[in-house]
């Protein structure tokens, strides 16, 4: 989760925390409606509340944990701090994405190519103010070990890219030509199908030629 649950002693003021959350969601809804309608639908309000909760790091918190976070003098300042933290984490996601792109051998697969291209635009596509809990990219490539579907927003992206990087590093241990030769035998349409390259190559590890050092 984004942020840190307060470790202050004593019970939080639940009424104050509840009022602060309502005040904050109202503030965000006002920003969301700027220049347009003065109201939001129930569905939109729920999504904005989910975004706010995620940006504060309380999306999966217990009521007491959430109250400790929200028991503050200015919830709007708290929210902006959460937004700043998410923006920093998006920069880290992009750094992880660049590492994946650098490590992944040039083996053509449309789903992988399109997914990496989408992830490369995460800074532009991520709506940190109104949809912080959503995954803003088109992720079509299948990982060998699926990411926890309960993860949201930046948490999901971090876990997804970390798993792909592990798979890419394993594939990069071998000569690209030998990988392609194995893939063409094991799955002739590996370029167009939604398949995982690591899963296709692993059973044939003994046939793969180690990559040259340097």
MARVO-509335 format. One record per atom (N, C-alpha, C): z, x, y; chain. Coordinates in steps of 0.1 Angstrom, whole numbers. Last residue first. Layout:
+-------+-------+-------+-------+
:    up :  east : north : kette :
+-------+-------+-------+-------+
:     Z :     X :     Y :     A :
...
+-------+-------+-------+-------+
//
This chain:
+-------+-------+-------+-------+
:    up :  east : north : kette :
+-------+-------+-------+-------+
:  -225 :   295 :  -108 :     A :
:  -231 :   298 :   -95 :     A :
:  -243 :   289 :   -91 :     A :
:  -234 :   294 :  -142 :     A :
:  -224 :   296 :  -132 :     A :
:  -231 :   300 :  -119 :     A :
:  -253 :   268 :  -156 :     A :
:  -252 :   282 :  -153 :     A :
:  -242 :   284 :  -141 :     A :
:  -239 :   244 :  -178 :     A :
:  -245 :   247 :  -166 :     A :
:  -243 :   262 :  -163 :     A :
:  -244 :   242 :  -213 :     A :
:  -235 :   244 :  -202 :     A :
:  -243 :   248 :  -190 :     A :
:  -263 :   216 :  -228 :     A :
:  -263 :   230 :  -224 :     A :
:  -253 :   232 :  -212 :     A :
:  -254 :   192 :  -252 :     A :
:  -256 :   195 :  -238 :     A :
:  -254 :   210 :  -236 :     A :
:  -247 :   185 :  -277 :     A :
:  -261 :   187 :  -275 :     A :
:  -264 :   192 :  -261 :     A :
:  -220 :   179 :  -277 :     A :
:  -224 :   190 :  -284 :     A :
:  -239 :   194 :  -282 :     A :
:  -219 :   154 :  -264 :     A :
:  -215 :   166 :  -257 :     A :
:  -220 :   179 :  -264 :     A :
:  -226 :   128 :  -270 :     A :
:  -236 :   139 :  -273 :     A :
:  -232 :   152 :  -266 :     A :
:  -207 :   111 :  -260 :     A :
:  -209 :   112 :  -275 :     A :
:  -218 :   123 :  -279 :     A :
:  -211 :   115 :  -232 :     A :
:  -200 :   120 :  -239 :     A :
:  -201 :   121 :  -254 :     A :
:  -233 :   102 :  -221 :     A :
:  -234 :   116 :  -224 :     A :
:  -223 :   121 :  -233 :     A :
:  -226 :    75 :  -216 :     A :
:  -238 :    78 :  -224 :     A :
:  -239 :    93 :  -229 :     A :
:  -204 :    78 :  -200 :     A :
:  -202 :    71 :  -213 :     A :
:  -214 :    74 :  -222 :     A :
:  -216 :    90 :  -178 :     A :
:  -206 :    97 :  -185 :     A :
:  -204 :    91 :  -199 :     A :
:  -232 :    69 :  -168 :     A :
:  -238 :    81 :  -173 :     A :
:  -228 :    89 :  -182 :     A :
:  -232 :    35 :  -175 :     A :
:  -224 :    46 :  -170 :     A :
:  -229 :    59 :  -177 :     A :
:  -256 :    11 :  -163 :     A :
:  -249 :    19 :  -174 :     A :
:  -241 :    30 :  -168 :     A :
:  -276 :   -10 :  -156 :     A :
:  -263 :    -8 :  -151 :     A :
:  -255 :    -2 :  -162 :     A :
:  -309 :     5 :  -157 :     A :
:  -299 :    -3 :  -162 :     A :
:  -285 :     0 :  -156 :     A :
:  -327 :    24 :  -147 :     A :
:  -327 :    11 :  -141 :     A :
:  -316 :     2 :  -146 :     A :
:  -323 :    48 :  -161 :     A :
:  -325 :    48 :  -146 :     A :
:  -323 :    35 :  -140 :     A :
:  -321 :    44 :  -187 :     A :
:  -309 :    47 :  -181 :     A :
:  -310 :    46 :  -165 :     A :
:  -340 :    36 :  -207 :     A :
:  -340 :    30 :  -194 :     A :
:  -327 :    32 :  -186 :     A :
:  -333 :    51 :  -230 :     A :
:  -345 :    54 :  -223 :     A :
:  -346 :    48 :  -209 :     A :
:  -307 :    64 :  -241 :     A :
:  -309 :    51 :  -234 :     A :
:  -321 :    53 :  -225 :     A :
:  -309 :    87 :  -257 :     A :
:  -298 :    77 :  -259 :     A :
:  -300 :    63 :  -253 :     A :
:  -331 :   100 :  -247 :     A :
:  -331 :    97 :  -261 :     A :
:  -320 :    85 :  -263 :     A :
:  -325 :   103 :  -220 :     A :
:  -338 :    97 :  -224 :     A :
:  -338 :    93 :  -238 :     A :
:  -301 :   116 :  -222 :     A :
:  -301 :   103 :  -217 :     A :
:  -314 :    96 :  -221 :     A :
:  -309 :   142 :  -231 :     A :
:  -300 :   134 :  -239 :     A :
:  -301 :   119 :  -235 :     A :
:  -324 :   150 :  -209 :     A :
:  -330 :   149 :  -222 :     A :
:  -322 :   140 :  -231 :     A :
:  -305 :   150 :  -188 :     A :
:  -316 :   141 :  -188 :     A :
:  -323 :   139 :  -201 :     A :
:  -289 :   171 :  -198 :     A :
:  -284 :   158 :  -196 :     A :
:  -295 :   147 :  -196 :     A :
:  -307 :   193 :  -196 :     A :
:  -302 :   188 :  -210 :     A :
:  -296 :   175 :  -209 :     A :
:  -311 :   194 :  -169 :     A :
:  -322 :   191 :  -178 :     A :
:  -318 :   186 :  -191 :     A :
:  -286 :   201 :  -159 :     A :
:  -291 :   187 :  -156 :     A :
:  -303 :   184 :  -166 :     A :
:  -260 :   215 :  -179 :     A :
:  -274 :   216 :  -173 :     A :
:  -280 :   203 :  -171 :     A :
:  -226 :   206 :  -172 :     A :
:  -238 :   208 :  -181 :     A :
:  -251 :   208 :  -173 :     A :
:  -206 :   199 :  -155 :     A :
:  -204 :   211 :  -164 :     A :
:  -216 :   215 :  -172 :     A :
:  -212 :   176 :  -143 :     A :
:  -217 :   188 :  -136 :     A :
:  -214 :   201 :  -144 :     A :
:  -198 :   157 :  -158 :     A :
:  -212 :   158 :  -160 :     A :
:  -218 :   171 :  -154 :     A :
:  -172 :   162 :  -148 :     A :
:  -175 :   165 :  -162 :     A :
:  -190 :   166 :  -164 :     A :
:  -175 :   155 :  -121 :     A :
:  -172 :   169 :  -124 :     A :
:  -174 :   172 :  -139 :     A :
:  -181 :   127 :  -124 :     A :
:  -191 :   136 :  -119 :     A :
:  -188 :   151 :  -122 :     A :
:  -156 :   118 :  -133 :     A :
:  -168 :   117 :  -142 :     A :
:  -179 :   126 :  -137 :     A :
:  -140 :   123 :  -110 :     A :
:  -137 :   129 :  -123 :     A :
:  -149 :   129 :  -133 :     A :
:  -154 :   107 :   -92 :     A :
:  -154 :   122 :   -90 :     A :
:  -150 :   129 :  -103 :     A :
:  -148 :    82 :  -101 :     A :
:  -162 :    87 :  -102 :     A :
:  -162 :   102 :  -100 :     A :
:  -120 :    81 :   -96 :     A :
:  -125 :    80 :  -110 :     A :
:  -140 :    86 :  -111 :     A :
:  -121 :    83 :   -68 :     A :
:  -114 :    93 :   -76 :     A :
:  -118 :    93 :   -90 :     A :
:  -135 :    60 :   -61 :     A :
:  -141 :    73 :   -59 :     A :
:  -134 :    84 :   -66 :     A :
:  -115 :    40 :   -69 :     A :
:  -129 :    40 :   -74 :     A :
:  -135 :    54 :   -73 :     A :
:   -93 :    47 :   -53 :     A :
:   -92 :    47 :   -68 :     A :
:  -106 :    48 :   -74 :     A :
:  -104 :    42 :   -27 :     A :
:   -98 :    55 :   -31 :     A :
:   -97 :    57 :   -46 :     A :
:  -111 :    15 :   -29 :     A :
:  -121 :    26 :   -26 :     A :
:  -116 :    39 :   -31 :     A :
:   -86 :     3 :   -32 :     A :
:   -96 :     2 :   -42 :     A :
:  -107 :    13 :   -41 :     A :
:   -74 :    10 :    -8 :     A :
:   -67 :    13 :   -21 :     A :
:   -78 :    13 :   -32 :     A :
:   -89 :    -3 :    11 :     A :
:   -90 :    12 :    10 :     A :
:   -84 :    16 :    -3 :     A :
:   -90 :   -34 :    -5 :     A :
:   -94 :   -26 :     6 :     A :
:   -95 :   -11 :     3 :     A :
:   -69 :   -36 :   -34 :     A :
:   -77 :   -42 :   -23 :     A :
:   -81 :   -31 :   -13 :     A :
:   -63 :   -41 :   -69 :     A :
:   -63 :   -32 :   -57 :     A :
:   -72 :   -39 :   -47 :     A :
:   -67 :   -56 :   -92 :     A :
:   -57 :   -60 :   -82 :     A :
:   -56 :   -52 :   -69 :     A :
:   -84 :   -42 :  -109 :     A :
:   -90 :   -53 :  -100 :     A :
:   -80 :   -58 :   -90 :     A :
:   -83 :    -8 :  -113 :     A :
:   -74 :   -20 :  -113 :     A :
:   -80 :   -31 :  -103 :     A :
:  -115 :     4 :  -124 :     A :
:  -104 :     4 :  -114 :     A :
:   -96 :    -9 :  -115 :     A :
:  -125 :    14 :  -156 :     A :
:  -126 :     5 :  -145 :     A :
:  -113 :     6 :  -136 :     A :
:  -139 :    42 :  -167 :     A :
:  -125 :    36 :  -167 :     A :
:  -125 :    27 :  -155 :     A :
:  -166 :    45 :  -162 :     A :
:  -161 :    46 :  -175 :     A :
:  -147 :    40 :  -177 :     A :
:  -180 :    22 :  -138 :     A :
:  -172 :    33 :  -141 :     A :
:  -169 :    33 :  -156 :     A :
:  -211 :    10 :  -128 :     A :
:  -200 :     8 :  -137 :     A :
:  -193 :    21 :  -140 :     A :
:  -223 :     2 :   -96 :     A :
:  -222 :    12 :  -107 :     A :
:  -210 :    10 :  -115 :     A :
:  -220 :   -15 :   -75 :     A :
:  -227 :   -20 :   -87 :     A :
:  -226 :   -10 :   -99 :     A :
:  -206 :   -23 :   -47 :     A :
:  -203 :   -14 :   -58 :     A :
:  -209 :   -20 :   -70 :     A :
:  -210 :   -25 :   -14 :     A :
:  -217 :   -31 :   -26 :     A :
:  -215 :   -21 :   -38 :     A :
:  -180 :   -26 :     5 :     A :
:  -192 :   -20 :     1 :     A :
:  -197 :   -27 :   -12 :     A :
:  -155 :   -34 :    14 :     A :
:  -166 :   -37 :    23 :     A :
:  -180 :   -32 :    17 :     A :
:  -130 :   -52 :     1 :     A :
:  -138 :   -40 :    -2 :     A :
:  -151 :   -42 :     4 :     A :
:  -104 :   -65 :    22 :     A :
:  -116 :   -67 :    14 :     A :
:  -122 :   -53 :    12 :     A :
:   -82 :   -62 :    39 :     A :
:   -80 :   -63 :    25 :     A :
:   -92 :   -64 :    16 :     A :
:   -92 :   -64 :    65 :     A :
:   -88 :   -51 :    60 :     A :
:   -85 :   -51 :    45 :     A :
:  -106 :   -81 :    82 :     A :
:  -108 :   -82 :    67 :     A :
:  -104 :   -69 :    61 :     A :
:  -101 :   -77 :   108 :     A :
:  -101 :   -91 :   103 :     A :
:  -103 :   -92 :    88 :     A :
:  -100 :   -49 :   114 :     A :
:   -92 :   -58 :   121 :     A :
:   -90 :   -72 :   115 :     A :
:  -117 :   -35 :    98 :     A :
:  -103 :   -31 :    97 :     A :
:   -94 :   -41 :   104 :     A :
:  -143 :   -39 :    81 :     A :
:  -137 :   -47 :    92 :     A :
:  -122 :   -46 :    91 :     A :
:  -166 :   -15 :    72 :     A :
:  -152 :   -19 :    70 :     A :
:  -146 :   -26 :    83 :     A :
:  -191 :    -5 :    79 :     A :
:  -190 :   -19 :    73 :     A :
:  -175 :   -24 :    71 :     A :
:  -188 :    20 :    90 :     A :
:  -195 :    10 :    97 :     A :
:  -192 :    -4 :    92 :     A :
:  -175 :    33 :    69 :     A :
:  -169 :    33 :    83 :     A :
:  -175 :    22 :    91 :     A :
:  -193 :    31 :    48 :     A :
:  -180 :    23 :    48 :     A :
:  -174 :    23 :    62 :     A :
:  -217 :    41 :    41 :     A :
:  -216 :    33 :    53 :     A :
:  -203 :    26 :    55 :     A :
:  -214 :    53 :    16 :     A :
:  -216 :    62 :    27 :     A :
:  -215 :    55 :    41 :     A :
:  -214 :    31 :    -1 :     A :
:  -201 :    37 :     2 :     A :
:  -202 :    47 :    14 :     A :
:  -242 :    27 :    -2 :     A :
:  -233 :    17 :     4 :     A :
:  -220 :    23 :     8 :     A :
:  -249 :    50 :   -16 :     A :
:  -255 :    48 :    -3 :     A :
:  -246 :    38 :     4 :     A :
:  -236 :    46 :   -40 :     A :
:  -232 :    57 :   -32 :     A :
:  -237 :    56 :   -18 :     A :
:  -250 :    23 :   -49 :     A :
:  -236 :    23 :   -47 :     A :
:  -231 :    34 :   -38 :     A :
:  -276 :    33 :   -53 :     A :
:  -274 :    23 :   -43 :     A :
:  -259 :    22 :   -39 :     A :
:  -271 :    53 :   -73 :     A :
:  -277 :    56 :   -60 :     A :
:  -274 :    46 :   -50 :     A :
:  -261 :    37 :   -94 :     A :
:  -253 :    48 :   -88 :     A :
:  -258 :    52 :   -74 :     A :
:  -283 :    20 :   -99 :     A :
:  -270 :    15 :   -95 :     A :
:  -261 :    25 :   -88 :     A :
:  -303 :    39 :  -106 :     A :
:  -305 :    30 :   -94 :     A :
:  -291 :    25 :   -89 :     A :
:  -302 :    72 :  -113 :     A :
:  -297 :    59 :  -118 :     A :
:  -296 :    50 :  -105 :     A :
:  -310 :   105 :  -119 :     A :
:  -314 :    92 :  -113 :     A :
:  -309 :    80 :  -120 :     A :
:  -291 :   131 :  -112 :     A :
:  -296 :   123 :  -123 :     A :
:  -298 :   109 :  -118 :     A :
:  -281 :   157 :   -98 :     A :
:  -292 :   148 :   -94 :     A :
:  -298 :   140 :  -106 :     A :
:  -245 :   156 :  -103 :     A :
:  -258 :   162 :  -105 :     A :
:  -269 :   152 :  -102 :     A :
:  -219 :   154 :   -79 :     A :
:  -227 :   146 :   -89 :     A :
:  -241 :   152 :   -90 :     A :
:  -209 :   169 :   -58 :     A :
:  -207 :   173 :   -71 :     A :
:  -216 :   167 :   -81 :     A :
:  -217 :   157 :   -34 :     A :
:  -219 :   171 :   -36 :     A :
:  -218 :   175 :   -50 :     A :
:  -207 :   131 :   -37 :     A :
:  -222 :   133 :   -35 :     A :
:  -225 :   148 :   -38 :     A :
:  -180 :   136 :   -39 :     A :
:  -187 :   131 :   -50 :     A :
:  -202 :   133 :   -49 :     A :
:  -175 :   146 :   -13 :     A :
:  -173 :   155 :   -24 :     A :
:  -180 :   149 :   -36 :     A :
:  -181 :   123 :     2 :     A :
:  -190 :   135 :     4 :     A :
:  -188 :   145 :    -8 :     A :
:  -160 :   107 :    -7 :     A :
:  -174 :   103 :   -10 :     A :
:  -183 :   115 :    -8 :     A :
:  -139 :   120 :     5 :     A :
:  -139 :   120 :    -9 :     A :
:  -153 :   116 :   -14 :     A :
:  -145 :   116 :    32 :     A :
:  -144 :   129 :    27 :     A :
:  -145 :   130 :    12 :     A :
:  -142 :    88 :    32 :     A :
:  -155 :    94 :    34 :     A :
:  -156 :   108 :    30 :     A :
:  -115 :    86 :    28 :     A :
:  -124 :    80 :    18 :     A :
:  -138 :    86 :    20 :     A :
:  -106 :    97 :    52 :     A :
:  -103 :   104 :    39 :     A :
:  -112 :    99 :    28 :     A :
:  -114 :    77 :    69 :     A :
:  -119 :    90 :    71 :     A :
:  -117 :    99 :    58 :     A :
:   -98 :    57 :    59 :     A :
:  -112 :    55 :    58 :     A :
:  -119 :    69 :    60 :     A :
:   -73 :    66 :    68 :     A :
:   -76 :    66 :    54 :     A :
:   -91 :    64 :    51 :     A :
:   -75 :    62 :    95 :     A :
:   -74 :    76 :    90 :     A :
:   -77 :    77 :    75 :     A :
:   -77 :    34 :    95 :     A :
:   -88 :    42 :   100 :     A :
:   -88 :    57 :    95 :     A :
:   -51 :    29 :    86 :     A :
:   -62 :    25 :    78 :     A :
:   -75 :    33 :    82 :     A :
:   -36 :    37 :   108 :     A :
:   -34 :    44 :    95 :     A :
:   -46 :    41 :    86 :     A :
:   -44 :    19 :   128 :     A :
:   -47 :    34 :   129 :     A :
:   -46 :    41 :   116 :     A :
:   -34 :    -4 :   117 :     A :
:   -49 :    -3 :   118 :     A :
:   -52 :    12 :   120 :     A :
:    -7 :     1 :   119 :     A :
:   -13 :    -1 :   106 :     A :
:   -28 :     1 :   106 :     A :
:    -4 :     1 :   146 :     A :
:    -1 :    13 :   139 :     A :
:    -7 :    13 :   125 :     A :
:   -11 :   -26 :   151 :     A :
:   -20 :   -15 :   156 :     A :
:   -17 :    -2 :   149 :     A :
:    12 :   -37 :   140 :     A :
:    -1 :   -40 :   134 :     A :
:   -11 :   -29 :   139 :     A :
:    32 :   -28 :   157 :     A :
:    33 :   -25 :   143 :     A :
:    19 :   -27 :   137 :     A :
:    24 :   -41 :   181 :     A :
:    24 :   -26 :   180 :     A :
:    24 :   -22 :   166 :     A :
:    30 :   -67 :   172 :     A :
:    16 :   -63 :   175 :     A :
:    14 :   -48 :   175 :     A :
:    57 :   -69 :   168 :     A :
:    49 :   -69 :   157 :     A :
:    34 :   -65 :   160 :     A :
:    83 :   -55 :   183 :     A :
:    69 :   -58 :   187 :     A :
:    60 :   -58 :   175 :     A :
:   108 :   -52 :   170 :     A :
:   107 :   -58 :   184 :     A :
:    93 :   -62 :   187 :     A :
:   110 :   -63 :   135 :     A :
:   108 :   -53 :   146 :     A :
:   107 :   -60 :   159 :     A :
:   107 :   -71 :   107 :     A :
:   119 :   -72 :   115 :     A :
:   119 :   -61 :   126 :     A :
:    87 :   -64 :    90 :     A :
:    84 :   -73 :   101 :     A :
:    96 :   -75 :   110 :     A :
:    98 :   -48 :    70 :     A :
:    87 :   -43 :    78 :     A :
:    86 :   -51 :    91 :     A :
:   117 :   -66 :    59 :     A :
:   122 :   -53 :    65 :     A :
:   111 :   -47 :    74 :     A :
:   101 :   -86 :    49 :     A :
:   109 :   -89 :    61 :     A :
:   114 :   -76 :    67 :     A :
:    89 :   -73 :    28 :     A :
:    81 :   -77 :    39 :     A :
:    89 :   -80 :    51 :     A :
:   112 :   -69 :    12 :     A :
:   105 :   -58 :    17 :     A :
:    96 :   -61 :    29 :     A :
:   118 :   -96 :     7 :     A :
:   128 :   -88 :    14 :     A :
:   121 :   -75 :    20 :     A :
:    96 :  -105 :    -8 :     A :
:    99 :  -111 :     5 :     A :
:   109 :  -103 :    13 :     A :
:    78 :   -76 :   -19 :     A :
:    87 :   -87 :   -21 :     A :
:    90 :   -93 :    -8 :     A :
:    43 :   -68 :   -14 :     A :
:    57 :   -66 :   -12 :     A :
:    65 :   -78 :   -16 :     A :
:    16 :   -67 :   -13 :     A :
:    22 :   -69 :   -27 :     A :
:    37 :   -67 :   -26 :     A :
:    11 :   -65 :    14 :     A :
:     3 :   -74 :     6 :     A :
:     9 :   -77 :    -8 :     A :
:    22 :   -48 :    32 :     A :
:    31 :   -58 :    26 :     A :
:    23 :   -68 :    17 :     A :
:     9 :   -31 :    50 :     A :
:    14 :   -26 :    37 :     A :
:    23 :   -35 :    30 :     A :
:    -4 :   -41 :    72 :     A :
:    10 :   -38 :    73 :     A :
:    16 :   -31 :    61 :     A :
:   -29 :   -47 :    62 :     A :
:   -28 :   -36 :    72 :     A :
:   -13 :   -32 :    74 :     A :
:   -22 :   -69 :    45 :     A :
:   -26 :   -56 :    39 :     A :
:   -25 :   -44 :    49 :     A :
:   -14 :   -88 :    64 :     A :
:    -5 :   -83 :    54 :     A :
:    -9 :   -70 :    48 :     A :
:   -39 :   -91 :    77 :     A :
:   -27 :   -86 :    84 :     A :
:   -17 :   -81 :    74 :     A :
:   -55 :  -102 :    56 :     A :
:   -58 :   -89 :    63 :     A :
:   -46 :   -83 :    70 :     A :
:   -41 :  -126 :    51 :     A :
:   -42 :  -116 :    41 :     A :
:   -46 :  -102 :    46 :     A :
:   -46 :  -138 :    76 :     A :
:   -32 :  -135 :    72 :     A :
:   -32 :  -125 :    61 :     A :
:   -73 :  -141 :    74 :     A :
:   -68 :  -133 :    85 :     A :
:   -53 :  -129 :    81 :     A :
:   -75 :  -159 :    52 :     A :
:   -81 :  -145 :    51 :     A :
:   -75 :  -136 :    62 :     A :
:   -62 :  -181 :    63 :     A :
:   -57 :  -175 :    51 :     A :
:   -62 :  -160 :    49 :     A :
:   -80 :  -187 :    83 :     A :
:   -66 :  -184 :    86 :     A :
:   -59 :  -176 :    75 :     A :
:  -102 :  -195 :    69 :     A :
:  -103 :  -183 :    78 :     A :
:   -89 :  -178 :    81 :     A :
:   -92 :  -218 :    56 :     A :
:   -97 :  -206 :    48 :     A :
:   -97 :  -193 :    57 :     A :
:   -87 :  -234 :    78 :     A :
:   -76 :  -230 :    69 :     A :
:   -80 :  -218 :    61 :     A :
:  -106 :  -222 :   107 :     A :
:  -104 :  -231 :    95 :     A :
:   -92 :  -226 :    87 :     A :
:   -95 :  -218 :   140 :     A :
:  -101 :  -213 :   128 :     A :
:   -98 :  -223 :   117 :     A :
:  -103 :  -223 :   175 :     A :
:   -96 :  -226 :   163 :     A :
:  -103 :  -220 :   151 :     A :
:  -120 :  -220 :   196 :     A :
:  -106 :  -217 :   199 :     A :
:   -97 :  -220 :   187 :     A :
:  -152 :  -203 :   192 :     A :
:  -143 :  -215 :   190 :     A :
:  -128 :  -211 :   192 :     A :
:  -157 :  -174 :   212 :     A :
:  -162 :  -185 :   204 :     A :
:  -153 :  -197 :   203 :     A :
:  -145 :  -154 :   225 :     A :
:  -159 :  -157 :   229 :     A :
:  -165 :  -168 :   221 :     A :
:  -124 :  -147 :   199 :     A :
:  -128 :  -143 :   212 :     A :
:  -143 :  -146 :   215 :     A :
:  -114 :  -152 :   174 :     A :
:  -121 :  -163 :   180 :     A :
:  -127 :  -159 :   194 :     A :
:  -100 :  -129 :   168 :     A :
:  -111 :  -133 :   159 :     A :
:  -120 :  -143 :   166 :     A :
:   -80 :  -130 :   187 :     A :
:   -90 :  -119 :   188 :     A :
:  -102 :  -123 :   180 :     A :
:   -66 :  -152 :   176 :     A :
:   -71 :  -152 :   189 :     A :
:   -82 :  -142 :   192 :     A :
:   -59 :  -141 :   151 :     A :
:   -68 :  -152 :   151 :     A :
:   -74 :  -154 :   165 :     A :
:   -40 :  -122 :   160 :     A :
:   -53 :  -118 :   154 :     A :
:   -63 :  -129 :   153 :     A :
:   -20 :  -139 :   170 :     A :
:   -27 :  -129 :   179 :     A :
:   -40 :  -125 :   173 :     A :
:   -13 :  -153 :   147 :     A :
:   -19 :  -161 :   159 :     A :
:   -26 :  -151 :   168 :     A :
:    -3 :  -132 :   133 :     A :
:   -15 :  -139 :   128 :     A :
:   -21 :  -147 :   139 :     A :
:    20 :  -126 :   149 :     A :
:     9 :  -116 :   147 :     A :
:    -4 :  -123 :   142 :     A :
:    35 :  -149 :   148 :     A :
:    30 :  -145 :   161 :     A :
:    18 :  -135 :   159 :     A :
:    40 :  -149 :   120 :     A :
:    33 :  -160 :   126 :     A :
:    27 :  -156 :   140 :     A :
:    56 :  -125 :   119 :     A :
:    43 :  -126 :   112 :     A :
:    34 :  -137 :   117 :     A :
:    77 :  -132 :   136 :     A :
:    68 :  -121 :   140 :     A :
:    55 :  -122 :   132 :     A :
:    89 :  -153 :   121 :     A :
:    83 :  -156 :   135 :     A :
:    74 :  -145 :   139 :     A :
:    97 :  -138 :    99 :     A :
:    88 :  -149 :    98 :     A :
:    81 :  -152 :   111 :     A :
:   116 :  -120 :   111 :     A :
:   104 :  -115 :   105 :     A :
:    93 :  -126 :   103 :     A :
:   135 :  -139 :   120 :     A :
:   127 :  -130 :   130 :     A :
:   115 :  -125 :   124 :     A :
:   143 :  -148 :    96 :     A :
:   138 :  -157 :   106 :     A :
:   129 :  -150 :   116 :     A :
:   153 :  -125 :    83 :     A :
:   142 :  -132 :    77 :     A :
:   135 :  -142 :    88 :     A :
:   164 :   -96 :    91 :     A :
:   164 :  -109 :    97 :     A :
:   152 :  -117 :    93 :     A :
:   175 :   -78 :    62 :     A :
:   166 :   -80 :    74 :     A :
:   168 :   -94 :    79 :     A :
:   208 :   -64 :    55 :     A :
:   197 :   -74 :    52 :     A :
:   188 :   -76 :    65 :     A :
:   214 :   -28 :    55 :     A :
:   216 :   -42 :    59 :     A :
:   205 :   -51 :    56 :     A :
:   195 :     1 :    66 :     A :
:   205 :    -6 :    58 :     A :
:   207 :   -20 :    63 :     A :
:   160 :     8 :    64 :     A :
:   172 :     5 :    72 :     A :
:   182 :    -2 :    63 :     A :
:   136 :    16 :    54 :     A :
:   148 :    19 :    46 :     A :
:   161 :    16 :    53 :     A :
:   106 :    -2 :    53 :     A :
:   117 :     3 :    61 :     A :
:   129 :     5 :    52 :     A :
:    78 :     9 :    35 :     A :
:    88 :    -1 :    37 :     A :
:   100 :     5 :    44 :     A :
:    49 :    22 :    51 :     A :
:    61 :    25 :    43 :     A :
:    72 :    14 :    46 :     A :
:    13 :    20 :    48 :     A :
:    26 :    20 :    55 :     A :
:    37 :    22 :    45 :     A :
:    -6 :     4 :    23 :     A :
:    -6 :    10 :    36 :     A :
:     8 :     9 :    42 :     A :
:     0 :     8 :   -12 :     A :
:     0 :     0 :     0 :     A :
:     0 :     9 :    12 :     A :
+-------+-------+-------+-------+
//
